[in-house]
Amino acid sequence: MSTTSPWFGRLALIAAVLAICVVGLGAYTRLSNAGLGCPDWPGCYGKLVVPHDQNQANVAFPERPLEAQKAWKEMVHRYFAGTLGVLILWLAVLAWRHRQDPLQPVALPLFLVALVVFQALLGMWTVTELLMPLFVMAHLLGGMTTLALLWWLALRRGRLVTPGVDLAGLRPWVLLGLVVVVVQMALGGWTSANYAAVACPDFPTCQAQWWPPMDLGNGFTLWHGHGLNFEGGVLHNDARVAIHMMHRVGAVVTLCYIGWLGVAALRRGAGTAIRPLGAVVLTAVIAQVSLGIANVLLHLPLPVAVAHNLGAAVLLLSLVTLAHALTPLPGERM
């Protein structure tokens, strides 16, 4: 007899939805140049809410005068992230209480607690290290990882997609697809963190050249030391172009591989739940590449840039769902 909490799957789904909101808010905060809207952490100018007294705030942090609009963007993101952390802790408590049930995942909820603590540290370092690209990119990847693992828990416990299809040979290719997408998200995060998204204002060329001068060495130097303010970027043009072009190359690789994977799922999954999932994967990767091109041609409008971040999350979740559908639950056979 199962002793699993009936709330576990529901809570995992709620947390996954909230994680999508956190990812979107994080992108909106970063892309609207509000990442340093609050110069301290976890509060804002020493308060748990954005202070009303601008003069007092400016005295406390004279190097960064209060801009209330940017500060509120940052704090709303923190409030949502903090709420998500509480939900993840609740998931871990439920998992531990029902750990005797062989169907109850325990290790993954506990790992998520550790991950969200590390995410909080990355959020702090992002502020205290003045938007150092390494921490900004790691914070993005940590948020995407949290989202993907919560979605996996929701799928496994909520049974949103039923596994059991005999297509195990496709599973390793889906896992490779996840690696490809994560690498491309890292490139995208590095592009955004180094303000390189507008380094190439034209498409398909870059600065009117197919292969412009690039400085890969400086472009992909991860650590620049302490004491620099990275707001607005510190790299010269050739380094930013190198970052942007590598993101484009990654987009081509991602489109080709994930496109092939989506078509393979469509063909091999005929008559099963795999076929519509293949269609979702294929649609998601085409939409994501289209949003990337739109960002270049439209010169990075905020709504399109945020949509591009959310599109990466949707593509990631579609692959996680496909991987889940090809993975049996404990005690099931495929």
C-alpha positions in Angstrom: 0.0 0.0 0.0 1.4 3.4 -1.0 2.1 5.9 1.7 3.1 8.7 -0.8 1.6 12.1 0.0 -1.1 13.0 -2.5 0.2 16.5 -2.3 3.7 15.8 -3.6 2.9 15.7 -7.3 0.6 18.7 -7.1 3.2 20.7 -5.2 5.9 19.7 -7.7 3.7 21.0 -10.5 3.0 24.3 -8.6 6.7 24.7 -8.0 7.5 24.1 -11.6 5.0 26.7 -12.7 6.5 29.2 -10.2 10.0 28.3 -11.4 9.0 29.4 -15.0 7.8 32.7 -13.5 11.1 33.1 -11.7 13.1 32.4 -14.9 11.0 34.9 -16.8 11.3 37.5 -14.0 15.0 37.0 -13.9 15.3 37.5 -17.6 13.2 40.6 -17.4 15.2 42.0 -14.6 18.6 41.3 -16.3 17.5 42.6 -19.7 15.9 45.8 -18.4 19.3 46.6 -16.8 17.9 46.2 -13.3 20.3 43.5 -12.1 21.9 46.0 -9.7 18.6 47.7 -8.9 19.4 46.8 -5.3 23.1 47.1 -4.5 22.9 44.7 -1.5 21.5 41.3 -0.8 19.0 39.9 0.4 17.4 43.2 1.2 17.3 46.4 -0.9 19.3 49.4 0.5 19.1 47.6 3.9 15.4 47.1 3.8 13.1 44.1 3.0 11.2 46.3 0.6 12.3 49.1 -1.6 12.8 52.1 0.7 10.5 55.2 0.3 13.1 57.6 1.6 15.4 58.1 -1.4 17.8 60.4 0.4 18.4 57.9 3.2 19.0 55.2 0.6 21.4 57.3 -1.3 23.4 58.2 1.9 23.7 54.4 2.7 24.9 53.6 -0.9 26.2 56.8 -2.4 27.9 54.9 -5.2 24.5 53.7 -6.5 21.6 56.2 -6.1 18.2 54.6 -5.7 16.2 54.0 -8.9 12.9 52.7 -7.5 11.6 51.2 -10.7 14.7 49.1 -11.2 14.8 48.2 -7.4 11.2 46.9 -7.5 12.0 44.7 -10.5 14.9 43.1 -8.6 12.9 42.7 -5.4 9.8 41.2 -7.1 12.2 38.6 -8.6 13.7 37.9 -5.2 10.2 37.5 -3.6 9.2 35.0 -6.2 12.5 33.1 -5.9 12.2 33.1 -2.1 8.7 31.6 -2.4 10.0 29.0 -4.7 12.6 28.1 -2.2 10.0 27.6 0.5 8.0 25.3 -1.8 11.1 23.2 -2.6 11.8 22.8 1.1 8.2 21.7 1.6 8.7 19.1 -1.2 11.8 17.8 0.5 10.0 17.5 3.9 7.1 15.6 2.3 9.6 13.3 0.5 11.5 12.6 3.7 8.3 11.9 5.6 7.2 9.3 3.0 10.6 7.9 2.3 9.5 4.3 3.1 7.3 4.3 0.0 9.4 2.7 -2.8 7.7 5.0 -5.4 8.6 8.2 -3.4 11.6 10.1 -4.9 13.7 11.3 -2.0 17.2 12.0 -3.3 16.0 14.5 -6.0 13.9 16.7 -3.6 16.8 16.8 -1.2 19.2 17.7 -4.0 16.8 20.5 -5.0 17.1 22.0 -1.6 20.9 22.1 -1.9 20.6 23.5 -5.4 18.2 26.3 -4.4 20.7 27.3 -1.6 23.5 27.4 -4.1 21.2 29.5 -6.4 20.7 31.9 -3.6 24.5 32.2 -3.2 24.8 32.8 -6.9 22.2 35.5 -6.7 24.1 37.2 -3.9 27.4 36.9 -5.8 25.8 38.3 -8.9 25.0 41.5 -6.9 28.2 41.7 -4.7 30.5 41.0 -7.7 28.7 43.6 -9.8 27.2 41.4 -12.5 30.3 39.3 -13.1 29.4 37.3 -16.2 30.5 33.9 -14.7 28.0 34.3 -11.9 25.2 35.7 -14.1 25.6 32.7 -16.5 25.8 30.2 -13.6 22.7 31.8 -12.0 20.8 31.4 -15.3 21.8 27.7 -15.7 21.0 27.0 -12.0 17.5 28.4 -12.6 17.0 26.3 -15.7 18.2 23.2 -13.9 15.9 23.9 -11.0 13.0 24.2 -13.4 13.8 21.0 -15.3 14.2 18.9 -12.1 10.9 20.3 -10.7 9.2 19.4 -14.0 10.6 15.9 -13.9 9.2 15.5 -10.4 5.8 16.7 -11.5 5.9 14.3 -14.4 7.0 11.3 -12.3 4.5 11.9 -9.5 1.7 13.7 -11.3 1.8 11.3 -14.3 1.1 14.1 -16.8 2.6 11.8 -19.5 2.4 8.1 -19.2 5.6 6.2 -20.0 5.7 2.6 -21.3 6.5 3.1 -25.0 9.0 0.6 -26.4 11.3 3.2 -27.9 14.2 2.9 -25.5 16.7 3.2 -28.4 15.6 6.9 -28.8 16.4 7.7 -25.1 20.2 8.2 -25.4 19.6 10.6 -28.3 17.2 12.6 -26.2 19.7 12.8 -23.4 22.3 14.0 -25.9 19.8 16.6 -27.1 19.5 17.9 -23.5 23.3 18.3 -23.4 23.2 20.2 -26.7 20.4 22.5 -25.4 22.2 23.1 -22.1 25.4 24.1 -23.9 23.5 26.5 -26.1 21.8 28.0 -23.1 25.2 28.5 -21.5 26.3 30.3 -24.7 23.2 32.4 -24.6 23.7 33.3 -21.0 27.3 34.2 -21.7 26.2 36.4 -24.6 23.6 38.2 -22.4 26.0 38.6 -19.4 28.6 40.2 -21.6 26.2 42.5 -23.4 27.1 40.8 -26.7 23.6 40.3 -28.1 23.8 43.5 -30.1 27.5 43.0 -31.2 26.1 41.8 -34.6 23.3 44.1 -35.6 22.6 42.3 -38.9 21.7 38.8 -40.1 22.8 36.4 -41.5 26.0 38.4 -41.7 27.7 40.1 -38.7 28.8 43.7 -39.2 28.4 43.1 -42.9 30.8 40.2 -42.9 30.2 36.4 -42.9 33.1 35.8 -40.6 34.2 39.1 -38.9 37.4 39.6 -36.8 36.9 37.8 -33.4 38.9 37.5 -30.2 37.9 34.2 -28.8 40.5 34.2 -26.0 39.2 37.3 -24.3 35.6 36.6 -25.3 35.6 33.3 -23.3 37.8 34.3 -20.4 35.7 33.2 -17.4 37.4 35.1 -14.6 38.3 38.8 -14.8 39.2 39.3 -11.1 37.5 41.3 -8.4 36.6 44.9 -8.2 35.3 45.5 -11.8 31.8 46.8 -12.5 30.5 44.6 -15.3 27.3 46.5 -15.8 27.2 47.4 -19.5 30.1 45.0 -20.2 33.9 45.4 -20.1 34.9 43.5 -23.3 36.0 45.2 -26.6 34.2 44.7 -29.8 36.1 41.7 -31.2 35.6 39.8 -28.0 31.8 40.5 -28.0 31.6 39.5 -31.7 33.3 36.2 -30.9 30.7 35.5 -28.2 27.8 36.4 -30.4 29.1 34.3 -33.4 29.7 31.3 -31.2 26.1 31.6 -30.0 25.0 31.6 -33.6 27.1 28.6 -34.4 25.5 26.9 -31.4 22.1 27.8 -32.7 22.8 26.1 -36.0 24.0 23.0 -34.3 21.0 23.0 -32.0 18.5 23.5 -34.8 20.0 20.7 -36.8 20.2 18.2 -34.0 17.0 19.0 -32.1 15.2 19.3 -35.5 16.4 15.8 -36.4 15.4 14.5 -33.0 11.9 16.0 -33.3 11.4 14.4 -36.8 12.7 11.0 -35.4 10.2 11.1 -32.6 7.4 12.0 -35.0 8.3 9.1 -37.3 9.1 6.4 -34.7 6.4 7.4 -32.3 3.4 7.0 -34.6 0.3 6.0 -32.7 1.9 6.8 -29.3 2.3 9.8 -27.0 5.8 10.2 -28.4 4.6 11.6 -31.7 2.9 14.8 -30.4 5.9 15.3 -28.1 8.2 15.2 -31.2 6.0 17.8 -32.8 6.3 20.0 -29.6 10.1 19.6 -29.6 10.3 20.5 -33.3 8.0 23.5 -32.9 9.9 24.7 -29.9 13.3 24.7 -31.5 12.1 26.4 -34.7 10.3 29.1 -32.5 13.4 29.6 -30.4 15.7 30.1 -33.4 13.1 32.5 -34.9 13.1 34.5 -31.7 16.9 34.7 -31.8 16.8 36.0 -35.3 14.1 38.5 -34.4 16.3 39.8 -31.5 19.0 40.7 -34.0 16.8 42.2 -36.7 14.7 44.2 -34.2 17.8 45.2 -32.1 16.9 43.4 -28.9 13.4 44.6 -27.9 12.7 43.7 -24.3 9.5 41.6 -25.0 11.3 39.5 -27.7 14.4 39.1 -25.6 12.4 37.9 -22.6 10.4 35.6 -24.9 13.7 34.2 -26.1 14.7 33.3 -22.6 11.3 31.7 -21.9 11.6 29.9 -25.3 14.8 28.2 -24.0 12.9 27.1 -21.0 10.1 25.6 -23.1 12.5 23.8 -25.3 14.3 22.4 -22.3 11.0 21.2 -20.7 9.8 19.6 -24.0 13.0 17.5 -24.1 12.6 16.6 -20.4 9.0 15.5 -21.1 10.2 13.4 -24.0 12.9 11.9 -21.9 10.3 11.1 -19.2 8.0 9.5 -21.7 10.8 7.1 -22.7 11.8 6.3 -19.0 9.7 3.7 -17.0 8.8 4.3 -13.4 10.2 1.9 -10.8 8.5 -1.5 -11.4 7.3 -0.7 -14.9 8.6 -2.3 -18.1 8.9 -0.6 -21.4 
